[in-house]
Amino acid sequence: MKFDFTDKKVVITGAAGVIGRRIATDFAAAGALLCLSDNRAKKLASLPKELGLKKGRYLTHATELTDARSIGKLTALVAMEWKSPDIVVNNAGVYHRTGSVLKISTEAYDEMMDVNLRAPFLISRDMANLMVKAKVKGSIINISSGAARRMGMGSVPYCTSKTAIDRLTKGFALELAPLGIRVNAVEPGFAAGSEVSLLSEEYIKGMLSRIPMGRASGPHDAPNAILFLCSEAAGFITGATLAVDGGNSIGTFNPDFYKKK
């Protein structure tokens, strides 16, 4: 799908991850300027070259999303270099299968809430203030998950954080609409390979068997939805959540349903 974001300024957190890299690739192909944020400094440093970005077409910031001061420095960088972003994608997230709620560590719970919920709140607030000051009619995208609507055993903190992201999206959308800033969420499909959310082969196989459309998320599936929601074609859409998951979050899927007995 073709989109034109020529010289639009786009902030992407978790840019060095699986989904983040895909989002950055498609925004770059559409002509955008990118601010790539990730806490993995080494991977972040090599990312612009890997994406084929030319000097002057990108910013990078090694952001530690559990630290409000680091988030403040990201905002300060964007303000200094761009005055304001046009688009913010709160993509970074962590997913730990924490096991029984009786055994979840406080540290694991806090990390998921800090990265998955608190950071998007702080970044959305601060970047929206830059947009308002610069009179930019911008767009914010929060990356959510089908886990927002479908509880899973062993992942209570993650599901809780994503349910809260849905409320956060709608709350920001409601308050920022009069200021010309749209806020939406996208629920990407399953894509294994994250270094910060390690999954076993058994878990990956089980997840893939549950997807009605029979495959994992492809490289352009989630980015197409994100770029659409940030485009003029979606100019009257705010507070919405778009699932791009092959039907995974619809309900219980049985791959053997049509097999002959």
N, C-alpha and C positions, 0 to 999 in steps of 0.2 A: 504494500500500500504506500502511495506517495504522499508525503507531507512536506510543507515548506515552513521551516523555522529559521530562515536566514537571519543570522546575527541576534537571535533571541538568546537571552542569558539564562542558562539552566544549571541549577544546583542539584547534584545527585549524591546522596549519602550511600555508603556501602558500595561505592562505585567499582571496587576491585573484586566484588563477589560475582557469583554466577548471573543473577538477575540484573545487578547493577551494571555489569559490563555490557549486557545486552541492551539495556536502556541507553547507556552512553553511546554505544555503537550506532543505534538508530537515530538518536538526536543529532549526532555528528554528521551522519549521512544526510540529514535534513537541513544542514547548514547552521546549526546552533553553536554558540559559544558555551563551553562547559566549565563548571567548577566541580572538580572531582574530589569527593571527600571519602576518606576511609581511615581506619586506625592502623592499618598495615602499611607502614611507611615505605618499606622496600617495594612491595607490589604496586603501591600508588605511584612511586617514582618512575616505574617502567611503563605504567599504563598509557600515558599519552602517546608514546612511541608505538606501542602495540596497536593503538586505535588509529594511528596515522594522523594524529593531530599536529597541526603546524604551530610554531611559536606565535604567541599572541592570540591564539584561539582557545586557550584553556588556562585555568587556574587549578592548583592542587592544594589540599589542606589535610594534614594528618590529624583528623578529629577524633578525640576520645569521647564518645557519646555518653559515657557515664559521668563525665566531668562538665559541669555547667560553664566553667571558665573556658574550656576548650571550645565549646559550642559558641561562646561569646567571641572567641578569636576567629572562628569561621565567619560569623556575621560581620565582624570588623573588616576582614579581608574582602568580602563581597562588597561592603559599603565603600571601601577605599578604591577598589578597582573598577566597580561597576555602578556604584551608587545604589543600585537595586537589581535583584533578579527579576526575570519575567516569569520563570517557572521554578518551582521547588519540588523535588521528588524525594520524599522521606522513605527511602528504600531499605536502609540498614535494619537488620533484625537478627536476633539470636533465638535458636530453638534448641533447648535441651530436653531430652526425655528424662524427666526428673524422677520417674517412678511414683510409688504411692505417695499420696498427700501426707501420709504419716512420716515420710522420710525425706521430704524436700528440704534442702538446706536453705537457710536464710540468704546465703550468698547467691545461690542459683536463682532464687526468686527475685532478689533485688536486681541482679544483672538483667534479667528479661524485662522487668518493669522499667528499668532505667533506659535501656536501649530501644525497646519496642514501643514504649508509651511516653515516658518523660521527655526523651530527646525529640520526638516529633512535635510534642507540645511546644517546647522551647524554641525549636527551629522555626516552626510555623508562626509562632508569635513574633519572633524577632525579624524574620524575613518579611512577614506581612507589614510590620512597621516600616521597613525600608521601602516596600512597594507604595504604601500610603504616602510617605514623605516625598517620594519621587513621582507620585501620581501615575503609577503603573497599574494597569488593569491586568493583574496577573492570575496565575493558576497554581494551586498546590495539590499534589497527589500524594496520598498516603498508601503505602503498600500494606495491605491487610492479608487475610487468609480465610479459607473456608472454615478454619478453626474458630473464627468469630461466631459461627452459627452452629457448629457441630463439635460438641465436647468429645475429647478422646481421653481414655484412661492413660495415666502416665504423663500427661502434658497439661495439667491444670493451669499452671502459671502462664504458659504460652497462650492457651485458649482465652484466658482471662484478659491478657494484654491485647489480643486482637479484637475481642469484643469491645474493649474500651476504646480502641482505635476507631471503631465504627461510630461510637458516640462522639469522639473527638472530631471526626470528620464532619459530622452533621452540625455540631456546635459551632465550629469555625465557619462552616458554610453559611449558617444562619446569620452570624454576626458580621461576616465580611462581605456578604452579598451587596449591601448598599454602597460599599466602597469599591465595587467592581472586581473583587477578587473571588474566583471560584475555587471550591475545595471539594475534591472527590477522592474516592478510594478504588483501588484495583486489587483483586484477589488473584494472583498468578497461579497457574497450575503447578503441579509437582515437577520440580527440576532438581535432581540430586547433584551433588558435587561441591556443596558448600564446605569450606574449611573450618568455619566456626560452628557448624551444626552437623557434626559427623553422624552418618547413618550406616547401619549394617546392611550387607547385601540382602539379608533376609527381609529386613524392613523395607528396603527399596522394592524388592520383588512383590511384597505384599501390597504396597502402595500402588504400583503400576497395575496390579490385577483388579483394583477397585475402580479404575477410571473408565467410565462408560465408553468414551471415544477411543479407548485402547492404546493410548500413547502418553508419554510425558510431554511437558510443555516444550515447544520448539523455540528457537532463538528469536523469533519475531512475534510470537503470540502475545505475551504481556506488553512488550514495547508498542505494538500496534494499538492496543487499547489505551495505553498511557498517552501516546502522541495524539490519538483521536480526542481524548478528553481535554487535552491542552490546546486543541485547535479551534478555529472559529466555527467549525462544523458542530462543535459541542457548546457553543456560546450560551445556550439556555439551560445547561445542565450543571447543577451544583448540589452537593450533599448526597450524591449517588454513590453506590458501590457496584462495581462491575466485576462479576466473576468470570475469569478466563481460565477455566480449569478442566475443560473437557467433560463437564458434568459431575465432577468428583464430589462436589458439596451438595448435590441435589438430594441424595438419599442413599439408602443401602443398595449397592449394585452387586449382582451375582453373575459372574461371567459364564457360569454353567447353565443359566436359565433356559437357553435355547438348544442346548445339547440334547440329542435324542437319548432317551432312557434305554 
